[in-house]
């Protein structure tokens, strides 16, 4: 019996167009942050949204989740938040223990102000983010598929917060910021709340669980030619050799950049990756995985600018790709 065809590259471009339209019903935001959220979803990753208060971090993540038509859970980061508040625990009921699943047992988990949770609670997410499972009371329980963590944090306010350790940061496929809107967009934001008490009510699902899983599988098969794969590795290795860096990106970063470039190509409606796809996602994938030299950081240097400079210095392969290469799908590297 012939198999029905799965999603095509054109479906990626259509998904992106529909996602933009759905989220725009509630959120006024540039394409960049939303694009990185979509890439994290399709590349089987997680996203960290880092910005100052009041720019719409939580609204963006909630609107994105609602547009996906997936089960949604939310955790508010506080210093008294316990691992069991996220994972769940057993309660005594009728003389027997019954397990009550925590909010982590969902498709999309929003962890708001993750840096207000203690390191012990933050670490409770590590296994879930890395392996799609949670070990609770001596038993390993699988999480729903797909599973994605959207975490927000405020990088300015330090009192009562706990910085995410490097091991936790490395589990996020991308880090993004929303930024302040321009004057025109800010007037549109004010008008949204004048027209509706809750703009999120206007967001309608554009896909379902099966469609998301099918798109993820299609992204895994997007072809990456050998020169482009070498370009990915060269960029990551360049972060380790730079004089301003005390800790460069890990091999996990190479896997993340590879997968994110595949997702970017798919959203562009192509079944093969170009060097420009790698360039467009490199800052979002790599900047949060790099530690700068303290003197350079105090002098105003930033990981984002460093990655941008590396993209200008590392030689990229030609943009062209012949038909034979397009038909050759490389093996996807193992998960981070």
N, C-alpha and C positions, 0 to 999 in steps of 0.2 A: 504494500500500500504506500503510495507516494506521500511524503511528508509535506505539510503545508509550509509555504515559505515564511520565514521569520521576518522581523523588521529589517528594512533596508536602510542604507545611509540616508536616503531622502526622509525617512521617518525621523531621523535625528534633527534635521532642520525644521521639520514640521513641529516636533515636540518643543523645540526652543521657541518657535514663534508663538505657539499656544501658551507656553509657560509664561512668557513675557506679558502676554495679554491678560492672563488670569491673575498674575500677581499685581499688575498695574491697577487692577480694580480696587486694591487696598493700599498699595505702597507706591510712593513716588521715589524711585531709586534709579541710579545709572545701571546700565546693563552689566558692568564689570562684576559687582558683588553677586548678582543673581546668577551670572554665568558660572562663577566658581562654585556656587552651591550645586548647580546642575551637573558640573563636572565631577564633584565629589560623589554625588548620587550615582552617576553612571559608571564611575571608576571604582565602585565598591569601597568608598572611603568615608571619612568624617570631616566636618568643617568647624573651624574656630572663627567666630565673628568677634573681632576685637575693635572697640571704638569707645569714644566718650559717651556719657549718658545722654539720652534724648534724641539720638539721631535715627532711631528706628530699628535697632538690631533685633529686638524681640519681635517686633511687628513683621519684619522681613522674613525671619525664620518661621513664624507661625503661618504667614501667607503662603510661603513656599511649601510647607508641610500640607496645608489644606488643599493646595492645587494638585498634590500627588494622589489624593484619594486613599491614603494609607492610614493605618492606626497610628495615633499620636499620643505621646506621653510627655509630661513636663515635670521638671524638678527645679525648685528654687534653691540656689546655693546659699547656705547660711552656715555659720560656724558650728551650730549644734546639729547639723544634718549628719545622720549616721549611715554607714553602708547599708544597713537593713532598710533604711528609708528609700533606697534606690533599688536594691536587689529583691527585697521581700523577706519574709520570715514565717515561721510556723507558729500557730496559735492553738491553745488548748480549747477544744470545742466538743462538748458531749463526751468527755472522757478520752478523746483522741486528738492527736495533733493534725491540724490541717494547714497546708502551705498556702499562704496568701502572696501571690506574685506582686512584686514591686513594679514601679513604672518603667523599669528597663525592659520589661517583656512587651515590647511594642515594635512597630516598624521605624518610626522616627521619634527619637528622644531629644527633647529640648532641655538642656541643662543651663538654666539662666544664671548668670554671674557665677560661673564655675569656680573662679578664684576666691570666692567667699567660703567655699567648702574646705574642710581640713584636708591635709595630705592623705590621711587614712581613707577618707571618703572619696577623694579624687582617684586614689589607686583602685578603688572598687570597680571603676569603669575600665581599667586597663584590659582585663581579660575579655570583657564584653566587646570592647572596641577591636581587639586584636583577633579573637578567636570566635566571636559570635556565640559565646556561651557564658554562663555564670555559675561559679561554684558556691553553693549555699548549703551550710550545715552538712558538709561532707558529701554532697551530691552535686553532680554537674548537670545543669539544665540548659538545653539549647534555646537560643533566642529566635524569635521569628525571622524569616527571610523575606524581604530584605530588612537589614537593621542598619540604622544610621544615627550617629550622634551629631546634633547641632548644639554647640556650646557658645555662650557669649561671655565676654568679660570686659571690664573697664580697666584700661592700662594706666589711668591717671591716679585714681584713688587707691592708696596703698594701705590705709589704716583698716584693720580687720580683714585683710586678704592674705592669701597664701599662694605665692607664685607657682605656676605649674612647673613641675620638674621636666627636664629634657626628655625623659622617657615618655612622659605623657604628651608633650608637644609633638614628638615624633610620630605619634599615632594619628595625628590629624593630617589628612591628605593635603588640605589647603588651609591657609589663614587669610582672612579678608577683612577689610574695613568698609564701612558705609560712607563715611564722610559727610560734611555739611552740604545741604542742597544750595543751589543758587537762589537768587531772589524770586525768580519765576516759579521754580519748583516749590519753594517754601509757601508761596501764596496758594499753590495747588493743594499742598498738604493741609493748610488751614481750611480750605474749601471742602476737603473730604469729610472732615468732622462736622462741618456745618450741614452737609447734605445727608449724613448718616451718623447715628450714634456709634456704630461699630462697623468700620469699613471692611473688616474681615468677613462679614456676612455676605459680601458681594463676590467673594472668591469661590469659584466652582471647580470641582475636580476635573482634570483633563485626562488622567490616566488612572489605571488601577494596578493592583499588585502584580498581576500576570504580565501586564505591559512593561512595568519597570524591570522585572526579572528578564523579560525577553530582550529589552534594550541593553541591559547589562551584558548579556551573552553576546549580543551583536558587537558591542564595543570591544570585548575581549578578542574578537576576530579581526579587528581593523589592522591592516597590514602596516608593519614598520620595517622599512628597508634597512639593510645592514649599515649604510652610512648614517642614517638618521638615528639608529640605536647607538652607534658610536658617538654621535653628537650629544646624545643624552648623557652618556657616561662621562664624556669629556667635560661637560659643564659642571657636573657634580664633583668630579675629581679636582677641578680648578678651584673649588671652594676650599679644599684642604691645603692647597699650595699657596694660597694668598697670604701675604705678610700681615694683613690686618685681621686675620682670623685666628682665634685660638682653638676653635672646634668647628671643623667643616661638616658638610652634610654626609650622612652615613650611606651605606649601600641601600638601605631601605628607601632613601631619597631617590635613588636611581629608579627603583621600581615604581615609586609614586609618580615621578616625572614621566616615565614611560606610559603609565596607565592614564595619567591626566591628559597627555598629548593625544592618546587614542580617543578619549572622550571628546576632546576639542575638535578633532577631525570629524567625528561622528556628528556633532552638533552643526558642523559646517556642511554636512551632507556628502562627505567623502568616505571612501572605504580604505584610505591609506593616509598615513601621517606625513606632513611636510615639516621642514625645519621651522617654519613660521608658527606651526601649532605648538612646538616645544617652547619657542620664545614667548608666546602669548601666555603660557601658564607657569613659566619658570619662577617668577617672583612669588606668586601665590603658593607654590609648592615648596620652594627652597628657603625663603627668607627666615621663617620661624625655626628652621633646623640649624641655623648658623649662629655661633657665638663669636662676637667681635672681640678683639683685643680691648681691654678696659680703657687704655689711654685713647685709642681711636674712637671708642664709643663716647667718652667724655668730651672729645673734641667735636662731636656732632655727626660722626659717621653713622650710617645705618645699614642694616643687612639688605634692605630693599635696594638701596643705591649700589651696594656692592654687587648684587646679582645682576643688576642692569649693566654695570660696567663689564662684568664677565661675559655677558651676552654679546657685547661689542667686541671683545677681545678673542673669544673662542671662535675659530673659523667654522662656519656652517657649511654643510654640503650643498650642492646645487638644489634648487627648488624642484626641478623637473624629476619625473619618475616615469619609467617606461611601463608599458602595458604588462610585460612579464612580471615586473616587480609587484605591480598592483594585485596580481593574482596569487602572489605568494604571501601567505599569512604566517608570520613568525610565531613561535611558541611564546605564550604569555609567561613572564617571570612569575615565580611563586609569590604569594601574598606577603605584604610586609609584616 
